[in-house]
Structure formats: C-alpha cells, structure tokens
C-alpha cells in the first residue's frame, strides 16, 4: 500500500513537472518568435539605412569626380 501511494505521488509530481516544463517551453518559444520578429524589423531598417548611405556616397563620389575634372581643366 505504501509503495502504491509513493508511486502515485511520484507520478503526480512528474506530471506536474512536465506540465511546468511544457508551459515554460511554450513561453520561451513565443518570446523567441517575438525577438526574431523584432530583429528582422531592425535588420530591414538597417538595410534601408545602408542603402541610403551607399546612395549618398555614390553621389559624393560623382561630385568629387566632377570637381577633379574641373580642376584638371583649370590647370591646363
């Protein structure tokens, strides 16, 4: 009888532990999904910023080429 009660308590305890672990696992997965979404949004923003910076660099480079060309003409 005592062994049966002990087995029942162990099984119930294990079930409770499994439930808690499963619930926490679900919470962690949800948190990870949210973080992944946030990181993707941040990455898109950074990607757009980099494109804008590259465009501006190209514009500056073009303008510098024009200035250099003008200065070369003035030297002659």
N, C-alpha and C positions, 0 to 999 in steps of 0.2 A: 504494500500500500504506500509506504513511504517513498519507494523508488518511483512509483507511478506519479505521485504528486511532484516529485523532483523533476521527472521527465516533462510533465505538463508545464511547470514553471519555466524550465529551460526552453521549451518550445515557444511559449508565450513571449519570453524575454527575447528570443531570437527573432520572432516575428516583429516585435516592436522595434528592435534594432534595424531589421531590414526595411521596415516602413520609414524610419527616420533617415536611413541612408538613401533610400529611393527618393524621398521628398527633397533632401538636400541636393542630390544629384540633379533633379529637375530644376531646382533653383539655380544651381551653378550653370547648367546648360542655357537657361534663359538669360542669365547675366552675360554669358559669353556671346550669345547671339546679339544682345544689345550692344556690347562692346564692339563686336565685329562690324555692326551697322554704323556705329559712331566713327570707327576708324576708316571705314570705306568713304563716308561723307567727308572726313577730314582729308583723306587722300585725294578725293576729287577736287577739293578746294585748293590743295597744294599743287595739284597737277595744273589747274587753271591759272594759278599764280605764276607757275614756272613758264607756262606758255606765254603769258603776258610779258614776263621778264625777257624771255627769248625774243619776242617780237620787238620789244624796246631796244634790246642790244643790237638786233639787226638794223633798226632804224638809225641808231647812233653810228654803227659801222658804216652804213651807207653815207651818212652825213660826213663822217670823217674822210671817207674816200673822196667825196666831192671837194672838201676843203683842201685835201692834199693835192688833188688835181688842179684846183685853182691856184694854189701856192706854186706849183711847178710851172704853171703858165706864166705867173708873175716873174719868176726867176729868169725866164728866157728872154 
